[in-house]
Every structure is written in structure tokens, then in C-alpha cells.
Amino acid sequence: MSRSEKLKSRFLSKPNDFTWSELVKLLNLFGYVELTKGKTGGSRRKFANEQNEVISLHKPHPTEILKRYAIEQIISHLKEKGKL
């Protein structure tokens, strides 16, 4: 199993310790890139793919661990768009 497949499998298991950096790598695998809004974007982050399908969520802080609801929202979005 490749690293990308392992990352996808780990994400779909909805782990309690999935990090922001892992999420960025995962979304890049699906063709999403982080949109930059300048220096004052705050904790809200947006990712978009070539079809302008946008995923919008808060970057977790002070830790890098994603909340379960964020993982579930991303899974739902990816399934809706036929990525999973």
C-alpha cells in the first residue's frame, strides 16, 4: 500500500489525532490547493480544486489536531463530489 493510500485509509477511519499537515497533504492528493487571502486571513482556510469546488474550514489551534466534525465534513464533501 502506498503512502497516499495509507493516508486516505487513516483519514477515513476518522482518527482522533489527524493533523492539519496530514490534511493538507491529503487534499493535495485530491487536487485541492490552499487559497491565500493575504496576511490577515485568520484561522479560516479555503481549499479549491480546478473545478472551483471549495472546502472551507478553520485551521485548528493551538494544537494541529483536527476536530472530528471537520473530518466528517470533508469526507462528506469528497463523497458528494465523487472523489471517494
N, C-alpha and C positions, 0 to 999 in steps of 0.2 A: 504494500500500500504506500503510495507516495505521500510526501509531506502535506500537500494540498488536500488529499483525500482524508488524511488523519485530522487535519484542521477542521474540515467540513463535518466529519463524524463527531468530533469533540463538540463543535458548536451545536449540532442537532441534538446532542444529549443534554443540552441546557445546563452546563456545569455552573457551580457557584463561584468559580474562580476564573472565568473567562475575562481576559484583559482587553483594554482598548486597543493596544498594539496588535493583538491577535485579530480583533475585529477589522482593523484597517487592512491587514493582510488578506483576510477572508473576502472582504468587499472588493478588493483589488482583483481577486481571482474571478469574481463575477462581473468585472468590467466597470466597477464604480470607482470614482476618484473623489477625493475630498475637495469641496468647493471652498475657495478662500474669499473671505469678505473683508480683509484688511486686519488691522491690529485690534480693533475693538469688537470682534465677533462674539466675545463672551464664551460661555460654555456650550452654546448651541452649535452643532456641527451638521453640515449637509453633505451628502454624497450623491453623485449623479452618474448615470451611465450615458452612452451615446444616444439613447432614445429619450433622454431627459427625464428618466424615471428617477425621482428624488427620494432619498431616505433621510429623514431629519430626526436628530436625537441629541440629547445632552451628553457631553463628554463627562464621564464620572470624575469626581474629585472629592476629597483629597486623594483617595486611592484610585487605581486604574481599573478596578473590578466593575464590570457591567452589572446592572440590576437585571433580575430575571424578566421583568416586564419588557425591558428593552430588547432582550434576546428574543422573546416571543413575538414582539412587533416586527423585528427584522425577518424572522422565519416566515411569518405571515406574509410580509411584503414579497419576499423572494418566491414563495409558493404562488402567490397571486400573479406575479409577473412571469411564471413558468421557468424560473431559474433553478428550482429544486424539484 
